[in-house]
Amino acid sequence: MTAFIQGDRGVATVWAAVGIAALASLGVFGLHLGEDLVARHHAESAADLAALAAAAHMVIGEQYACSQARRVTDRMHVTLVSCRASDWDVLVDVAAQPPGWLASLGAATARARAGPA
């Protein structure tokens, strides 16, 4: 019986190492997921602000309003994908690149609409 017990020496160390590696992997995955969520929220905020800036200048014209939307997106370091007017409403689409290797998975996109109250 003692030969069987002595043959199992060090198994707990292996299981502990596997458990620590699994927890570390989940932690890294959680960090990357958080970065992706931050990129999405950044894109949504930029779209909202760009649409509001464009709607505030819609009286002057669609071209000037969209130039104001582009100014906001440039300052927020996101890409203005499209800006168009529908009656007095302004529709804005933006895209934000997440940092690191997540950029290879695609950009975070957002849409916003703003107009008179």
N, C-alpha and C positions, 0 to 999 in steps of 0.2 A: 504494500500500500504506500509506503514512503517513496518508492520509485515513481509512482504516478504523480504524487504531489510535487516532487522535485522537478519533474518534467514540465510543469506549468509555471515555472518561475519566470517573471518578466512579462507575463501576459497583460497584467494590469497596466504596465507602462505603455505597451503597444496600444491598448484601447484608449488610454488617456491621450496619447499623441494623436490618434485618429479623431477623437472628440474635439481636441483643441483645434486641429486643422479644419474640421467642419464648422466650428464656431467662427473661426477667423474668416473662412470663405463667406459665410453668411454676413459677417460684418462688412466685408469689402463690397459684397453685392448690395447691401443696404446703403452704403455710401454712394455708390454709383447711381442707384435708384433715386437717392436724394438729389444728386446733381441734375438728373434728368427732370425731376419735378421743379427744381429751381429754374431751369431753362424754360420750362413750360409757363411757369408763373411770370417770368420776365417777359416772355412773348405776349402773354395776355395783358400785362400792364402796359407794354409799349403800344399794343393795338388800341387799347382804350384811350390812352393819352393822345395818340395820333388822330384817332377819330374825333375826339373832342376838339383838338387844335384845328382840324380841317373844318369841322362844323361851325366853329366860331368865325371862320373866314369865308364861309360859303356865299355870303352876300356879294363878295368881290368877284367870285367866279370859281368854277371847278378846278381850273388849272392852278390858280393861286392857292386854293384850299389844299390841294394835293401836295403842293410844294411845301406847305406848312406841316403836313403830315410827314413828308420825307425828312424835314428838318428835325422833327421829334425822333423819328426812328434812327436817324444817323447819330444823334446825340446819345441814344440809348443802346447803340451798337447792335442793332437788329436790322434785318433786310425788309424793306417795304416791297411786298410782292405785288400788290395791286391797290389802287385807290380809285374809286369811281363814285359818281353821284347818282342818286335816284330821287328825283324831285328835290327836296331840301335835305334829304338824309345823305350821309357820307358812309360808304362801306369800305373798310380798310382790312387788308390781309397782310400779316407780317410773318416772318420766319426768324428764329433764333437758333444759332448753332450751339449745342451743348459742348462743354469742354472735354478734352481728352479723347479717348477711344470711342466715346458715345457719339461723337460727330460723324463717325462712319455709319451709324445706324439711321441717320437722317436728322433733319432739323425739326425743332418744335414749332408748330404753327398755331396761329390764333387769328380770330376774326372779331371785328367790332363794328358797331353801327352807332352813329350819333346824328342827332338832328335837333331841330327846335322843340321846345317843350310843348 
